[in-house]
């Protein structure tokens, strides 16, 4: 499937004044299939195809749109949702023949960088954190706590591998080997996507050396070819399309009470119970914390 991904075409430089508006699509938050509990707390903003589909369609809908700008601030998350969102953006961009420019803010790492690669060009702030082309997964083990509390685990399955990585059972070496093999396969999909989308942009002899999970600040990312330029969105768009370019935000930040999800009142992001929602919030918080945010 990846072999069918179109290679990046020409850079959209120059062009003079824009005849139509530039639509801005905010991609802020953790990439996850679960819903958001609020803009500032709980699990924070969440990105997935279900929540973004209508806004993506809206961004490309007008016939006179000059370009679509992706304003990205994401530490990553689900590789499946990253792929789905990026694929939908590319599908409409190719269908409508509309250039797509990505602008990274604090972080465009892991799945966030995957989204950036859906653009024809990527621009970063010199202090932006970019890259983290890798795969990570984690969980918790509660066997020690259960032993202290005198709790027995009773688990019944049909199929010897149905209970892999059960957090309430002892970790099995075969399960660890299985998840590592799965991660290697996902990592290869991610690397191939970046290689195809950034073909001809890298300035290093071995681009895969950049795809080991390391992150780079914007200026270094430009040096090695992970991004195409440095600059903020408004200045870059004005330089590209003229001082009178019309910039329209498609999806505005959602307002709400961020703690409702953790209290079990807002429908919850990972489930209806506060514990599941709290665990999801901690996992999402950990993704941001990995980059000091």
C-alpha positions as CSV (number, residue, x, y, z in Angstrom):
1,X,0.0,0.0,0.0
2,X,2.8,2.4,0.8
3,X,4.3,2.1,-2.6
4,X,1.2,3.9,-4.0
5,X,1.8,7.0,-1.9
6,X,2.6,9.8,-4.3
7,X,6.1,11.3,-3.9
8,X,6.2,15.0,-3.0
9,X,5.9,17.2,-6.1
10,X,7.4,20.6,-6.6
11,X,7.8,23.0,-3.8
12,X,5.1,25.7,-3.8
13,X,7.4,28.7,-3.7
14,X,6.6,32.1,-5.0
15,X,3.2,32.4,-6.7
16,X,2.5,36.1,-5.8
17,X,-0.8,37.2,-4.4
18,X,-3.4,34.5,-3.6
19,X,-6.7,34.6,-5.4
20,X,-8.4,32.7,-2.7
21,X,-8.1,32.2,1.1
22,X,-5.7,29.9,2.9
23,X,-7.5,27.6,5.2
24,X,-5.9,26.6,8.5
25,X,-6.5,23.2,10.0
26,X,-5.4,23.0,13.6
27,X,-4.0,19.6,14.5
28,X,-3.4,20.1,18.2
29,X,-3.4,17.2,20.7
30,X,-2.6,13.6,21.3
31,X,-3.5,11.3,18.4
32,X,-5.9,8.7,19.8
33,X,-9.1,6.8,18.9
34,X,-10.6,7.9,22.2
35,X,-12.5,11.1,22.7
36,X,-11.2,14.2,24.3
37,X,-12.3,15.2,27.9
38,X,-11.5,18.9,27.4
39,X,-9.1,21.4,25.9
40,X,-6.8,21.9,28.9
41,X,-7.2,19.0,31.3
42,X,-8.3,15.5,31.5
43,X,-6.8,13.7,28.5
44,X,-6.7,17.1,26.7
45,X,-7.4,17.6,23.0
46,X,-7.5,14.4,21.0
47,X,-7.0,13.9,17.2
48,X,-8.6,11.1,15.2
49,X,-10.2,10.8,11.8
50,X,-13.7,10.7,13.2
51,X,-13.3,14.0,15.0
52,X,-11.4,15.7,12.1
53,X,-13.2,14.3,9.0
54,X,-15.7,17.1,8.6
55,X,-13.1,19.8,9.2
56,X,-10.7,18.3,6.7
57,X,-13.5,18.2,4.1
58,X,-14.4,21.8,4.9
59,X,-10.7,22.9,4.5
60,X,-10.5,21.6,0.9
61,X,-14.1,22.3,-0.2
62,X,-14.0,25.9,-1.7
63,X,-12.9,25.9,-5.3
64,X,-10.9,29.0,-4.8
65,X,-8.9,27.9,-1.8
66,X,-5.2,28.9,-2.4
67,X,-3.7,26.4,0.1
68,X,-4.4,24.4,3.2
69,X,-2.1,25.0,6.2
70,X,-1.7,22.4,8.9
71,X,-0.9,24.0,12.3
72,X,0.6,21.1,14.2
73,X,1.2,20.7,17.9
74,X,1.2,17.0,18.7
75,X,3.4,14.5,20.6
76,X,2.0,11.7,18.6
77,X,-0.1,8.7,19.6
78,X,-2.0,6.1,17.6
79,X,-0.1,5.1,14.4
80,X,-3.4,4.0,12.8
81,X,-5.1,7.3,13.4
82,X,-2.0,9.1,12.2
83,X,-2.1,7.2,9.0
84,X,-5.8,7.7,8.5
85,X,-5.7,11.4,9.0
86,X,-2.6,11.9,6.8
87,X,-4.2,9.7,4.1
88,X,-7.4,11.7,4.1
89,X,-5.5,15.0,3.8
90,X,-3.4,13.7,0.9
91,X,-6.5,12.2,-0.9
92,X,-8.2,15.6,-0.9
93,X,-5.1,17.5,-1.7
94,X,-4.4,15.4,-4.8
95,X,-8.1,15.4,-5.8
96,X,-8.5,19.1,-5.5
97,X,-4.9,20.0,-6.6
98,X,-4.5,22.2,-3.5
99,X,-1.0,22.7,-2.0
100,X,-0.6,21.7,1.7
101,X,1.8,23.5,4.0
102,X,2.6,22.2,7.5
103,X,3.7,24.5,10.4
104,X,5.0,22.9,13.6
105,X,4.6,24.7,16.9
106,X,6.0,23.3,20.2
107,X,6.2,19.7,18.9
108,X,5.6,17.6,15.8
109,X,6.9,14.3,17.0
110,X,6.1,10.7,16.2
111,X,2.6,10.7,14.9
112,X,2.7,14.5,14.9
113,X,5.5,14.3,12.4
114,X,3.6,11.7,10.4
115,X,0.8,14.3,10.0
116,X,3.4,16.9,9.0
117,X,4.6,14.6,6.2
118,X,1.2,14.7,4.7
119,X,2.1,18.3,3.6
120,X,4.0,19.3,0.5
121,X,6.3,21.4,2.6
122,X,7.0,21.5,6.3
123,X,8.0,24.6,8.2
124,X,9.2,24.7,11.8
125,X,10.0,27.2,14.5
126,X,13.8,27.0,15.3
127,X,12.8,25.8,18.8
128,X,10.2,23.2,17.6
129,X,10.8,19.6,18.5
130,X,10.6,17.5,15.4
131,X,11.0,13.8,14.5
132,X,10.8,10.9,17.0
133,X,10.3,8.5,14.1
134,X,9.8,5.3,16.1
135,X,7.3,3.3,17.9
136,X,6.6,3.0,21.7
137,X,4.1,1.3,23.8
138,X,3.8,0.8,27.5
139,X,1.5,-0.4,30.3
140,X,1.4,-1.3,33.9
141,X,1.9,-4.5,35.9
142,X,-0.2,-5.0,39.0
143,X,0.9,-8.5,40.1
144,X,2.9,-7.2,43.1
145,X,0.0,-5.0,44.3
146,X,-2.4,-7.9,43.9
147,X,-0.2,-10.1,46.0
148,X,0.0,-7.6,48.8
149,X,-3.8,-7.2,48.7
150,X,-4.3,-10.9,48.6
151,X,-6.2,-10.8,45.3
152,X,-6.1,-13.7,42.9
153,X,-6.4,-13.2,39.1
154,X,-9.0,-15.5,37.5
155,X,-8.8,-15.3,33.7
156,X,-10.5,-17.7,31.3
157,X,-9.7,-17.7,27.6
158,X,-10.2,-19.8,24.4
159,X,-7.0,-19.4,22.5
160,X,-3.5,-19.6,24.0
161,X,-2.6,-16.0,23.0
162,X,-5.8,-14.3,23.9
163,X,-4.4,-12.9,27.2
164,X,-1.1,-11.5,25.9
165,X,0.3,-8.7,28.1
166,X,-2.5,-9.0,30.6
167,X,-1.5,-6.4,33.3
168,X,-2.8,-8.5,36.1
169,X,-0.7,-11.6,35.2
170,X,3.0,-12.3,35.2
171,X,4.8,-11.0,32.1
172,X,5.8,-13.8,29.7
173,X,8.9,-13.6,27.6
174,X,7.0,-14.8,24.5
175,X,4.6,-11.9,24.9
176,X,7.5,-9.4,25.1
177,X,9.0,-10.9,22.0
178,X,5.7,-10.6,20.2
179,X,5.1,-6.9,21.0
180,X,8.7,-6.1,20.0
181,X,8.2,-7.8,16.6
182,X,5.0,-5.9,16.2
183,X,6.8,-2.6,17.0
184,X,9.5,-3.4,14.4
185,X,6.8,-3.9,11.7
186,X,5.1,-0.6,12.7
187,X,8.4,1.2,12.7
188,X,9.1,0.0,9.2
189,X,5.7,1.3,7.9
190,X,6.5,4.7,9.5
191,X,10.0,4.9,8.0
192,X,8.8,3.9,4.6
193,X,6.1,6.6,4.7
194,X,8.6,9.3,5.7
195,X,11.1,8.1,3.0
196,X,8.5,8.3,0.3
197,X,7.0,11.6,1.4
198,X,10.4,13.2,1.9
199,X,12.1,11.7,-1.1
200,X,14.8,14.0,-2.4
201,X,14.7,16.3,0.7
202,X,17.2,14.6,3.0
203,X,20.8,16.0,3.1
204,X,22.3,13.0,4.8
205,X,23.7,9.9,3.1
206,X,21.6,7.5,5.2
207,X,18.2,9.0,6.0
208,X,17.2,6.0,8.1
209,X,19.9,7.0,10.6
210,X,17.5,9.9,11.5
211,X,14.6,7.5,12.0
212,X,15.7,5.9,15.3
213,X,13.3,7.8,17.6
214,X,15.6,10.8,18.1
215,X,14.1,14.3,18.1
216,X,15.6,17.5,16.6
217,X,15.1,21.2,17.1
218,X,13.8,23.0,14.1
219,X,17.1,24.4,12.8
220,X,18.8,21.0,13.0
221,X,15.7,19.4,11.4
222,X,16.1,21.8,8.5
223,X,19.8,21.0,8.2
224,X,19.2,17.2,7.8
225,X,16.0,17.6,5.6
226,X,13.2,16.7,8.0
227,X,11.7,20.1,7.3
228,X,11.8,22.5,4.4
229,X,12.1,25.9,6.1
230,X,12.0,27.9,9.3
231,X,9.2,30.4,10.1
232,X,5.8,31.0,11.6
233,X,2.7,30.5,9.7
234,X,1.5,34.0,9.1
235,X,4.8,35.4,8.0
236,X,5.4,32.4,5.7
237,X,2.0,32.6,4.1
238,X,2.3,36.4,3.6
239,X,5.7,35.9,1.9
240,X,4.2,33.1,-0.2
241,X,0.8,34.5,-1.2
242,X,1.1,38.3,-0.6
243,X,0.5,40.6,2.3
244,X,-3.2,40.6,1.7
245,X,-3.6,36.9,1.9
246,X,-6.8,35.8,3.7
247,X,-6.1,33.3,6.4
248,X,-9.2,31.5,7.7
249,X,-9.1,29.1,10.7
250,X,-11.3,26.1,10.0
251,X,-11.5,24.4,13.4
252,X,-11.4,26.6,16.4
253,X,-10.3,25.4,19.9
254,X,-13.1,23.7,21.8
255,X,-14.2,25.2,25.0
256,X,-15.4,23.2,28.0
257,X,-14.8,22.1,31.5
258,X,-11.7,20.0,31.4
259,X,-12.2,18.1,34.6
260,X,-15.7,16.7,33.8
261,X,-14.2,13.6,32.2
262,X,-12.1,12.8,35.2
263,X,-15.1,13.1,37.4
264,X,-17.1,10.7,35.3
265,X,-19.5,13.4,34.1
266,X,-18.6,14.2,30.5
267,X,-19.0,10.9,28.8
268,X,-15.3,10.0,29.5
269,X,-12.6,9.6,26.9
270,X,-11.6,6.0,27.4
271,X,-14.8,4.7,29.0
272,X,-17.6,5.8,31.3
273,X,-15.8,5.1,34.6
274,X,-13.4,7.6,36.2
275,X,-10.6,5.1,36.6
276,X,-10.3,4.3,32.9
277,X,-10.6,8.0,32.1
278,X,-7.9,8.9,34.6
279,X,-5.5,6.2,33.2
280,X,-6.0,7.6,29.7
281,X,-5.4,11.1,30.9
282,X,-2.1,10.0,32.5
283,X,-1.0,8.2,29.3
284,X,-1.7,11.3,27.3
285,X,0.0,13.5,29.8
286,X,3.0,11.2,29.6
287,X,3.2,11.7,25.8
288,X,3.5,15.5,26.3
289,X,5.9,15.1,29.2
290,X,8.3,13.1,27.1
291,X,9.2,16.4,25.4
292,X,9.2,18.6,28.5
293,X,5.7,20.0,27.8
